[in-house]
Amino acid sequence: MEIPLFKIHWNEDDIDAVNRIIRSGLYWCMGRDIEEFEQEIAAYLGSDYCVLLNSGGSALQALMVAYNFQKGDEIIVPSFTFIASAYAPLYVGARPVFADIEEDTYGLDPEDVKRKITNKTKAILPVHYGGMPCRVDILNELAEDYGLLLIEDAAEALGAKLGAKAIGTFGHSSIFSFCQNKVITTSEGGCLVTNDSTINEKARLFRSYGRVITGDYFAGGTDLDYVESGFNLRMSTLLASLGRSQLKRINDLIVMRQKNAHFLIEKFNDLDEISCPMPPNKDFFSVYQMFTLRVRTGQKKRDALMKHLSDKGISSKVYFDPVHQYSVFRKLGHHTIQLPVTERVASEVLTIPMYPHMTKEELEYLSTSIIEFF
Ligand SMILES: Cc1ncc(COP(=O)(O)O)c(C=O)c1O
């Protein structure tokens, strides 16, 4: 049996959604589904504004520009993340300041964040790892105490909650990714979410060449002006329509992920050498965008498990190596900082296959292969 790291959940409605736009022969770029999808995401999260973009990374970039961060500014980020979170400050010449993570959620450790705040700090940018909420409530209080912005990188956590509140609505703004391994996907894509009308407007300008259109774009008779330079970071209508179809079943997709995660957690209950992604308490509603094991006995054993799984036809991957140690950040001198929890966790994690429609046979084969290894 071969088990990939993830499979994409698609159905006939997804195909119809894309076909509907193709068949219309109109507005494949900036059609009405863009606005509809934005409104649906905002409503799903309970937020005022959503701006669709062509990736989660573009959403981070748009926010950096919209908040007018610049050279000399510092933004506190984790190193245990996808590189895009740490790139965000670089897009505008600001400096990422890496803080350590905590052991249970793998999110930013509020205590270390506090230690990293200086008079140059402008924002805290926490990540919700693999669909697990980090302690964003505490981080938000910290941001308020120090007069900082809180920008959530919720790329992996659409649908997650902390208490009754949706992840992505705790801070001043947030981003989500719709890349193919995310909770819902448009192949590539992303969005930012905010309650701040100015940030919404600035991000829209940046997304589309700084263009202001007055009047009804679809009626044709419009005035336009270009008021600032910008890029084309837009999502296409085809993908927005696909996203709308995916969003309709997000709650089912999350339940399927959670069921599979619980199955694996149960199976691995007696294995002392590994720990599973467990919410610290029932307030933490994880959407299990990934299922990441931690091999407590260290990197050698983790690497051996990876090899064992590969021999069995099962994919697995290390998400993530500490990003501050990649060449791009070495060149900037970031690699010398000490992030002991990040380094230990990164040397012990292994993400194993988990996706909504995994079969019983796949789950059994995967779990048996792991139990057999230990
Ligand atoms: C934590 C995190 N931030 C940002 C991104 C960037 O999203 P995208 O790949 O859509 O640019 C990702 C995507 O993998 C991510 O996992």
The ligand as an SDF file (V2000), in Angstrom:
LIG
                    3D

 16 16  0  0  0  0  0  0  0  0999 V2000
    2.3940   28.8790    8.6800 C   0  0  0  0  0  0  0  0  0  0  0  0
    2.3220   29.2640    7.2300 C   0  0  0  0  0  0  0  0  0  0  0  0
    2.4050   30.5620    6.9020 N   0  0  0  0  0  0  0  0  0  0  0  0
    2.3180   30.9830    5.6260 C   0  0  0  0  0  0  0  0  0  0  0  0
    2.1510   30.0850    4.6000 C   0  0  0  0  0  0  0  0  0  0  0  0
    2.1330   30.6100    3.2020 C   0  0  0  0  0  0  0  0  0  0  0  0
    1.0030   30.2520    2.4870 O   0  0  0  0  0  0  0  0  0  0  0  0
    1.1120   30.0540    0.8920 P   0  0  0  0  0  0  0  0  0  0  0  0
    1.8400   28.7770    0.6500 O   0  0  0  0  0  0  0  0  0  0  0  0
   -0.3210   30.0110    0.4670 O   0  0  0  0  0  0  0  0  0  0  0  0
    1.8360   31.2270    0.3730 O   0  0  0  0  0  0  0  0  0  0  0  0
    2.0430   28.7170    4.8830 C   0  0  0  0  0  0  0  0  0  0  0  0
    1.8350   27.7490    3.8040 C   0  0  0  0  0  0  0  0  0  0  0  0
    2.2580   26.6580    3.7510 O   0  0  0  0  0  0  0  0  0  0  0  0
    2.1460   28.2880    6.2360 C   0  0  0  0  0  0  0  0  0  0  0  0
    2.0880   26.9950    6.5580 O   0  0  0  0  0  0  0  0  0  0  0  0
  1  2  1  0
  2  3  1  0
  2 15  2  0
  3  4  2  0
  4  5  1  0
  5  6  1  0
  5 12  2  0
  6  7  1  0
  7  8  1  0
  8  9  2  0
  8 10  1  0
  8 11  1  0
 12 13  1  0
 12 15  1  0
 13 14  2  0
 15 16  1  0
M  END
$$$$
